[in-house]
Amino acid sequence: MNESVKITIKEWANDNDIGINDNQIKELVEAIDMCSEINLNSIGFTLGYKIKSDEDKKIEILENKLRTLESFISSKGLSISYDVGYVTEHIMEQISDIHMASNSKTTRLF
């Protein structure tokens, strides 16, 4: 494992234009080895990528769709705020030749 980790660290450093010497690489490999050996009670500790559950993936997709919708609404010059159970639309309205005022319309969803 040490050799493959060394190669990975060197490649990462080169890809990111980071100067790193052999001693620093050795220290990083030792630190990674120590971290991968740590055992916290019966929970355990693993160095690496956490696999997402199907539900986590669905939530992430919905969050991305929501951000896209927010960007689209904002690009049209509209402003909304929301929380569980309601959405508020914020509109600037002309109240005289030189004055504008904020008008908010809240819609309850349940």
KOLZATOR-335471 format. One record per residue: residue in three letters; chain; x, y, z of N, C-alpha, C in turn. Coordinates in nm, 4 decimals, padded with zeros to 6 digits. Layout:
<nodes>
  resn  chain     neast    nnorth       nup    caeast   canorth      caup     ceast    cnorth       cup
   ALA      A         X         Y         Z         X         Y         Z         X         Y         Z
...
</nodes>
This chain:
<nodes>
  resn  chain     neast    nnorth       nup    caeast   canorth      caup     ceast    cnorth       cup
   MET      A   00.0815  -00.1191   00.0000   00.0000   00.0000   00.0000   00.0858   00.1255   00.0000
   ASN      A   00.1970   00.1241   00.0714   00.2799   00.2427   00.0817   00.3255   00.2946  -00.0546
   GLU      A   00.3656   00.2053  -00.1422   00.4174   00.2485  -00.2723   00.3068   00.3123  -00.3566
   SER      A   00.1882   00.2531  -00.3562   00.0786   00.3100  -00.4344   00.0344   00.4447  -00.3772
   VAL      A   00.0383   00.4588  -00.2450   00.0038   00.5872  -00.1829   00.1074   00.6922  -00.2192
   LYS      A   00.2361   00.6547  -00.2175   00.3427   00.7476  -00.2563   00.3220   00.7975  -00.3988
   ILE      A   00.2932   00.7059  -00.4885   00.2725   00.7423  -00.6296   00.1530   00.8352  -00.6427
   THR      A   00.0446   00.8043  -00.5707  -00.0759   00.8873  -00.5763  -00.0475   01.0284  -00.5250
   ILE      A   00.0258   01.0387  -00.4145   00.0598   01.1699  -00.3587   00.1458   01.2492  -00.4571
   LYS      A   00.2453   01.1839  -00.5173   00.3311   01.2521  -00.6164   00.2482   01.3012  -00.7345
   GLU      A   00.1591   01.2156  -00.7869   00.0758   01.2551  -00.9000  -00.0145   01.3728  -00.8633
   TRP      A  -00.0755   01.3657  -00.7444  -00.1630   01.4736  -00.7002  -00.0852   01.6044  -00.6876
   ALA      A   00.0336   01.5982  -00.6269   00.1157   01.7180  -00.6100   00.1547   01.7759  -00.7459
   ASN      A   00.1946   01.6902  -00.8389   00.2320   01.7377  -00.9730   00.1126   01.7979  -01.0457
   ASP      A  -00.0035   01.7326  -01.0364  -00.1240   01.7837  -01.1029  -00.1650   01.9204  -01.0503
   ASN      A  -00.1323   01.9470  -00.9235  -00.1730   02.0731  -00.8612  -00.0573   02.1710  -00.8425
   ASP      A   00.0537   02.1442  -00.9125   00.1721   02.2309  -00.9069   00.2171   02.2591  -00.7640
   ILE      A   00.2242   02.1543  -00.6836   00.2680   02.1656  -00.5454   00.4047   02.1007  -00.5325
   GLY      A   00.4995   02.1792  -00.4843   00.6336   02.1245  -00.4632   00.6345   02.0374  -00.3380
   ILE      A   00.6809   01.9168  -00.3527   00.6842   01.8240  -00.2396   00.8082   01.7369  -00.2540
   ASN      A   00.8767   01.7154  -00.1405   00.9982   01.6328  -00.1474   00.9694   01.4936  -00.0926
   ASP      A   01.0684   01.4047  -00.1068   01.0504   01.2644  -00.0651   01.0226   01.2515   00.0845
   ASN      A   01.0854   01.3368   00.1654   01.0639   01.3305   00.3098   00.9181   01.3675   00.3442
   GLN      A   00.8659   01.4695   00.2775   00.7270   01.5088   00.3014   00.6304   01.3988   00.2581
   ILE      A   00.6622   01.3357   00.1464   00.5786   01.2241   00.0996   00.5800   01.1107   00.2008
   LYS      A   00.6990   01.0807   00.2533   00.7117   00.9738   00.3529   00.6274   01.0049   00.4768
   GLU      A   00.6323   01.1306   00.5231   00.5537   01.1707   00.6403   00.4029   01.1585   00.6134
   LEU      A   00.3607   01.1975   00.4945   00.2192   01.1851   00.4591   00.1751   01.0390   00.4562
   VAL      A   00.2574   00.9528   00.3989   00.2252   00.8095   00.3928   00.2149   00.7519   00.5333
   GLU      A   00.3088   00.7895   00.6214   00.3038   00.7410   00.7595   00.1780   00.7905   00.8309
   ALA      A   00.1403   00.9155   00.8071   00.0197   00.9703   00.8699  -00.1051   00.8971   00.8208
   ILE      A  -00.1087   00.8680   00.6921  -00.2230   00.7948   00.6361  -00.2291   00.6544   00.6939
   ASP      A  -00.1132   00.5891   00.7069  -00.1087   00.4553   00.7674  -00.1612   00.4582   00.9106
   MET      A  -00.1185   00.5600   00.9874  -00.1649   00.5698   01.1262  -00.3158   00.5910   01.1312
   CYS      A  -00.3663   00.6798   01.0461  -00.5107   00.7077   01.0448  -00.5903   00.5838   01.0084
   SER      A  -00.5399   00.5058   00.9149  -00.6152   00.3879   00.8720  -00.6123   00.2766   00.9761
   GLU      A  -00.5215   00.2872   01.0734  -00.5140   00.1860   01.1790  -00.5940   00.2242   01.3034
   ILE      A  -00.6398   00.3486   01.3093  -00.7132   00.3953   01.4275  -00.8454   00.3210   01.4368
   ASN      A  -00.8778   00.2791   01.5584  -01.0052   00.2128   01.5824  -01.0723   00.2817   01.7003
   LEU      A  -01.1828   00.3487   01.6755  -01.2539   00.4200   01.7802  -01.3663   00.3320   01.8326
   ASN      A  -01.3424   00.2666   01.9471  -01.4386   00.1738   02.0073  -01.4852   00.0730   01.9031
   SER      A  -01.6136   00.0466   01.8963  -01.6628  -00.0514   01.7996  -01.7059   00.0143   01.6685
   ILE      A  -01.7008   00.1481   01.6644  -01.7456   00.2198   01.5447  -01.6467   00.2001   01.4313
   GLY      A  -01.5190   00.2137   01.4609  -01.4162   00.1996   01.3586  -01.3917   00.3300   01.2863
   PHE      A  -01.2881   00.3346   01.2109  -01.2503   00.4536   01.1362  -01.1933   00.4080   01.0034
   THR      A  -01.2399   00.4676   00.8968  -01.1913   00.4314   00.7648  -01.1538   00.5575   00.6898
   LEU      A  -01.0397   00.5565   00.6299  -00.9962   00.6674   00.5480  -01.0415   00.6391   00.4061
   GLY      A  -01.1183   00.7296   00.3508  -01.1640   00.7076   00.2144  -01.2982   00.7720   00.1883
   TYR      A  -01.3585   00.7337   00.0791  -01.4832   00.7920   00.0322  -01.6029   00.7221   00.0949
   LYS      A  -01.6959   00.8015   00.1475  -01.8175   00.7460   00.2067  -01.9169   00.7175   00.0944
   ILE      A  -01.9633   00.5968   00.0870  -02.0595   00.5583  -00.0152  -02.1960   00.6133   00.0233
   LYS      A  -02.2620   00.6780  -00.0721  -02.3923   00.7385  -00.0464  -02.5022   00.6350  -00.0652
   SER      A  -02.6011   00.6433   00.0222  -02.7171   00.5553   00.0084  -02.8038   00.6071  -00.1058
   ASP      A  -02.8974   00.5245  -00.1522  -02.9886   00.5664  -00.2585  -03.0685   00.6890  -00.2155
   GLU      A  -03.1074   00.6926  -00.0885  -03.1837   00.8071  -00.0383  -03.0980   00.9336  -00.0395
   ASP      A  -02.9705   00.9225   00.0003  -02.8802   01.0375  -00.0041  -02.8627   01.0882  -00.1471
   LYS      A  -02.8540   00.9971  -00.2430  -02.8406   01.0355  -00.3834  -02.9652   01.1093  -00.4309
   LYS      A  -03.0845   01.0604  -00.3921  -03.2101   01.1265  -00.4307  -03.2177   01.2665  -00.3704
   ILE      A  -03.1761   01.2796  -00.2443  -03.1772   01.4102  -00.1781  -03.0826   01.5058  -00.2500
   GLU      A  -02.9648   01.4575  -00.2864  -02.8682   01.5418  -00.3571  -02.9235   01.5875  -00.4923
   ILE      A  -02.9900   01.4979  -00.5641  -03.0505   01.5340  -00.6930  -03.1578   01.6407  -00.6727
   LEU      A  -03.2424   01.6230  -00.5721  -03.3474   01.7219  -00.5443  -03.2887   01.8567  -00.5042
   GLU      A  -03.1819   01.8560  -00.4240  -03.1162   01.9813  -00.3859  -03.0593   02.0524  -00.5083
   ASN      A  -02.9989   01.9768  -00.5998  -02.9456   02.0362  -00.7226  -03.0564   02.0940  -00.8090
   LYS      A  -03.1702   02.0239  -00.8178  -03.2836   02.0750  -00.8945  -03.3375   02.2035  -00.8324
   LEU      A  -03.3423   02.2078  -00.6994  -03.3897   02.3259  -00.6297  -03.2977   02.4444  -00.6539
   ARG      A  -03.1661   02.4215  -00.6492  -03.0706   02.5295  -00.6778  -03.0867   02.5799  -00.8213
   THR      A  -03.1116   02.4877  -00.9142  -03.1325   02.5277  -01.0532  -03.2573   02.6144  -01.0655
   LEU      A  -03.3650   02.5747  -00.9994  -03.4892   02.6521  -01.0011  -03.4674   02.7899  -00.9394
   GLU      A  -03.3962   02.7964  -00.8263  -03.3676   02.9247  -00.7628  -03.2880   03.0161  -00.8567
   SER      A  -03.1905   02.9601  -00.9260  -03.1106   03.0388  -01.0208  -03.1969   03.0903  -01.1348
   PHE      A  -03.2861   03.0060  -01.1855  -03.3748   03.0458  -01.2946  -03.4668   03.1593  -01.2497
   ILE      A  -03.5262   03.1450  -01.1319  -03.6169   03.2483  -01.0802  -03.5413   03.3792  -01.0624
   SER      A  -03.4215   03.3710  -01.0053  -03.3400   03.4896  -00.9846  -03.3009   03.5551  -01.1171
   SER      A  -03.2717   03.4736  -01.2209  -03.2331   03.5277  -01.3513  -03.3476   03.6035  -01.4180
   LYS      A  -03.4707   03.5757  -01.3761  -03.5881   03.6454  -01.4299  -03.6191   03.7722  -01.3507
   GLY      A  -03.5334   03.8042  -01.2523  -03.5511   03.9251  -01.1740  -03.6485   03.9098  -01.0585
   LEU      A  -03.6856   03.7879  -01.0268  -03.7784   03.7641  -00.9171  -03.7014   03.7220  -00.7929
   SER      A  -03.7633   03.7421  -00.6788  -03.6998   03.7035  -00.5536  -03.8015   03.6289  -00.4692
   ILE      A  -03.7606   03.5116  -00.4194  -03.8476   03.4341  -00.3318  -03.7698   03.3894  -00.2098
   SER      A  -03.8430   03.3633  -00.1039  -03.7856   03.2958   00.0120  -03.8847   03.1875   00.0507
   TYR      A  -03.8371   03.0843   00.1147  -03.9251   02.9733   00.1466  -03.8736   02.8979   00.2671
   ASP      A  -03.9637   02.8249   00.3258  -03.9318   02.7347   00.4353  -04.0392   02.6274   00.4308
   VAL      A  -04.0368   02.5375   00.5233  -04.1345   02.4298   00.5241  -04.2738   02.4901   00.5375
   GLY      A  -04.3590   02.4647   00.4391  -04.4981   02.5053   00.4468  -04.5340   02.6373   00.3825
   TYR      A  -04.4362   02.7163   00.3370  -04.4729   02.8422   00.2728  -04.3665   02.8892   00.1736
   VAL      A  -04.4124   02.9761   00.0814  -04.3245   03.0435  -00.0134  -04.3641   03.1903  -00.0139
   THR      A  -04.2664   03.2793  -00.0094  -04.2935   03.4226  -00.0149  -04.2280   03.4814  -00.1378
   GLU      A  -04.3074   03.5544  -00.2159  -04.2576   03.6238  -00.3352  -04.2362   03.7700  -00.2979
   HIS      A  -04.1170   03.8208  -00.3238  -04.0827   03.9595  -00.2914  -04.0813   04.0399  -00.4215
   ILE      A  -04.1607   04.1467  -00.4247  -04.1739   04.2273  -00.5464  -04.1497   04.3742  -00.5114
   MET      A  -04.0771   04.4434  -00.5970  -04.0612   04.5886  -00.5839  -04.1666   04.6537  -00.6735
   GLU      A  -04.2474   04.7443  -00.6148  -04.3544   04.8102  -00.6904  -04.3338   04.9605  -00.6898
   GLN      A  -04.3684   05.0228  -00.8010  -04.3604   05.1676  -00.8146  -04.4773   05.2284  -00.7364
   ILE      A  -04.4485   05.3192  -00.6404  -04.5570   05.3831  -00.5652  -04.5684   05.5321  -00.5982
   SER      A  -04.4688   05.5861  -00.6678  -04.4758   05.7235  -00.7203  -04.3767   05.7319  -00.8354
   ASP      A  -04.3612   05.8467  -00.8906  -04.2681   05.8622  -01.0031  -04.1241   05.8302  -00.9648
   ILE      A  -04.0895   05.8499  -00.8379  -03.9501   05.8304  -00.7970  -03.9326   05.7316  -00.6825
   HIS      A  -04.0410   05.6747  -00.6316  -04.0305   05.5850  -00.5165  -04.0765   05.4433  -00.5498
   MET      A  -04.0033   05.3476  -00.4921  -04.0393   05.2062  -00.5034  -04.0625   05.1527  -00.3615
   ALA      A  -04.1457   05.0516  -00.3525  -04.1705   04.9884  -00.2226  -04.1708   04.8376  -00.2404
   SER      A  -04.1340   04.7698  -00.1333  -04.1339   04.6240  -00.1355  -04.2720   04.5719  -00.0996
   ASN      A  -04.3164   04.4741  -00.1752  -04.4445   04.4087  -00.1489  -04.4173   04.2601  -00.1467
   SER      A  -04.4619   04.1941  -00.0426  -04.4391   04.0503  -00.0297  -04.5711   03.9764  -00.0273
   LYS      A  -04.5747   03.8655  -00.0983  -04.6950   03.7808  -00.1017  -04.6543   03.6420  -00.0553
   THR      A  -04.7140   03.5978   00.0563  -04.6816   03.4668   00.1118  -04.7933   03.3676   00.0808
   THR      A  -04.7540   03.2521   00.0327  -04.8484   03.1431   00.0044  -04.8181   03.0285   00.0983
   ARG      A  -04.9174   02.9887   00.1760  -04.9021   02.8721   00.2640  -04.9336   02.7477   00.1832
   LEU      A  -04.8517   02.6449   00.1978  -04.8665   02.5254   00.1172  -04.9516   02.4177   00.1840
   PHE      A  -04.9675   02.4228   00.3151  -05.0525   02.3231   00.3813  -05.1566   02.3958   00.4604
</nodes>
